[in-house]
Structure formats: C-alpha cells, structure tokens
Amino acid sequence: MKRLSLLLAGSALSAIVATAPALGQMEGLPPATGAEGVAPGKPAETQMPNARNQKPAFAGQTRAPQPASMPKIAATVVAEDLPHLWAMEFLPDGRMLVTAKAGAMHIVSAQGEAGPKLDGVPDVLSGGQGGLLDVALAPDFASSNMIFFSFSEERDDGNGTSVASAKLVTDDKGGGKLENVKVIFQQMPSYDGNKHFGSRLVFGPKNELYVTVGERSDPEPRVQAQDLNSGLGKVFRIDMNGKAVSDNPFAGRDGARPEIWSFGHRNLQSAALDGQGRLWTVEHGPRGGDELNRPEPGKNYGWPEVTYGIDYSGQPIGKGITAMKETEQPVYYWDPVIAPSGMAYYGADAIPEWKGSFLIGGLVSQGIVIVHMDGDKVSHEERVPLEARIRDVKVGPDGAVYAVTEERGGGESSIVRLTKS
C-alpha cells in the first residue's frame, strides 16, 4: 500500500495524490477547486452557479455550510494499475469484487492484488457511457453466493440497461467464474445511443432490489422520463427474479410499467439506503442541477419539465422552471455540478464526525462529498478533495471509506482508503 503524500484536513486542503494517477477533468470545464481554503461555516462550493437567476425553494436546499469541525483524513492507495473500474463491492472475507467498464470482473485481495478475469461475464456494450456497471451481493450471499450486476446490453433494436444474476464461484488462484448467468430485467424501450444508462443496484430491507437508470440523454428519448409506459428515467423496484414487487405504486395500472417505483429522473448513478432502510439517490443534472432525493413510491421528480441548472448549450431546459405543483423538489441540489457517482451511507464508528452522513463520489468535484443530515434535510456539506475522478464509494468492514478512481475516457483505476488520522 502507498501512503499518499498529504493528510486531508476537512476542506482546508491543497492538492493531494502526488503518488496516485492524475485523473483529468471534464472536457471544457476548469479544474474543480472544491473547498480549498474555505473556512468552516461557509459553503464548500465557491464557484458561481450556472443558472444565476434560479433560487432554491427553501433554505438549505443548496450550498449548505461546512461543519464547524471536520476530521483530518489520511488517504492510502490500497490497489492501483487496475483496469478502468465502474464499481466495487466487499465480499464477506474482506476481498473486493470489482467491475471493469470494458466488461470484466475481478476479485481484488485485501493486499490490493487483482486476480484474473472471472469467466462467464456476458458481453456488454462498452462504448460511450456504457459498459459493465454496478454489482451487488444478494442479501443471502453468505449461503447462496449469488450476485447481481447491471450492464449496457446490445439488442436488435438498440441497447439499454439490463440486470443479471449469477452465482460467484471463486478458486484458490484469486479468480473464479460466474455460473447460471441470467438476465432478469431489461430497461425498455431500447434506444440506439451511448449515454445515460445509469445505474446502481441497492437491496432494500425486504430483499427488494432497487434499480436506477437514465433517460438516455438525447432530447427525443428523455421526455419519456415522464411516461409511465416507458422504462427511461426511472427507479425500479423488483424482486430477485426480476419481477415487479406486488405493492409497487403502479402495479395493476393500465398504461404503466409495474416495476416503476418513481419517475421523472435524469441519470441516476448514485443510490444508497439510509440507517432506516430507505432509498436515497443522487442524479446527474445538466449544467447544474445534480439532485439528492429520497424517492417515494409513485412520485414525480420532474425531469425534463422541472430542473435546476441549464442545458449544455447555455439555454434553459424546457421552460426553465424549477418548481411545479405535480413534481417533487430535490432535498438538495448542486450548481455547479459535482457529477455524482457511487454513494454510501456512513453508519460506522471509525470516523465519528461522518456518522449518519451520505458519502458521494464526485467526478467533476474530484473527491468525496459528505452530506450531513438533520432528519431528512441537509445540514452541512463537507468535501474531501482527492484530485481524482471518483467512480464508486464504499464503507469497508473496518469502517474506513474506500473510493474507486477513474481516468476520464479510460485508463487505469486505483482504490483509495480514507481513515481518520
């Protein structure tokens, strides 16, 4: 393991990661400054919003202050020179199961060594934003060895996000295979594009599986985020066989897909349960408008009719409105964007200052965004800059926080361990 050259002290930081890969910025955007040099009590974000005339619907909906006291964090690279990763999950013995965007799975040892590719992974469409995406262990993994994973799937009439189940069989050489691979769910309709596949997989307290997907980005399909007969721009709630859970809000309703839990979403790449077992998500906004939500059954989260932020062209999205009676307000939003990726709820004791918070990976903000909660509202926002695009975030069995880095456009990934110093 490599100790990074600096300790991270809350948000008063300079650049880190002299020994870790440089991961690049979003094309056409300046490097993120995060909260470097910003005093506690002030918002971590210091850049001007893209939509300067938009106002939050309520106090604290954006740019919450930093906590008065923030822990000093040490960062250690535990694995490097990995393929371009998209997700990771801890196995019960402490090893890490990772997905590589190009279409491979590996097991990474506790010492940071990646085993050979697992056999049996199906073909994936890895162009653009597609590829092998999220992975989650079945609730009964200890006895069943079943895993679930999402990927962008090539189809006769286009492509889309699909979910598969498989049995993970490991060997004594650090590798193994997937057996009984079965596609259990397909986002429909298909679309011939390469953007906004989502997706995250989260098991709920009743073994239900939440599946988050995108609305495929382009103006033509994205309006289907409002269409209950379409699977674009939705959160789904299915069982382990891929079927709609019987008490889903639109089960039995004509003209609606029974798997839908909530709708009106843009591109959902962050999801986690809180300490009460409730689902929370963060979705990518356009230029501005990344949203933290607690999706509730049957509710409409607005996209593309209602949103914060503006289009990439600089023009308003639709009518440029940020509120409408029939849609839900985000719990919190970011403008400029953090570009959210993986997300975890911190319920451990190793970093007590973060207990009860959400940890969100930032692709553009290049670090971890810590969202402190007061009930169901955000009280404070803290940032730990890593000078690296963060693709996934997990809390390890040791209570440390593990972040998966990526390079824009491909390249190698690392796994970084964050602990209180």
Secondary structure, DSSP 4 states (H G I P E B T S, - for coil): -EEEEEEEETT------SSS------TTSPPP-TTTTPPTTSBS--SPPSSTT---SSTTSSSPBPPSS--EEEEEEEEEEE--EEEEEE-TTS-EEEEETTTEEEEE-TTS-B-PPPBTPPP---STT-SEEEEEE-TTHHHH-EEEEEEEEEETTEEEEEEEEEEEEE-TTS-EEEEEEEEEEE-SS-BS-SS-----EEE-TTS-EEEE-B--SSHHHHGGGG-TT--SSEEEEE-TTSPBPTT-TTTT-TTS-TTEEEE--SEEEEEEE-TTS-EEEEEE-SBS-EEEE---TT-B--TTTS-SSB-TTSSPSTT--S--TTSPPPSEEESS---EEEEEEE--SSSGGGTTEEEEEETTTTEEEEEEEETTEEEEEEEEE-SSEEEEEEE-TTS-EEEEEEBTTB--EEEEEEEE-
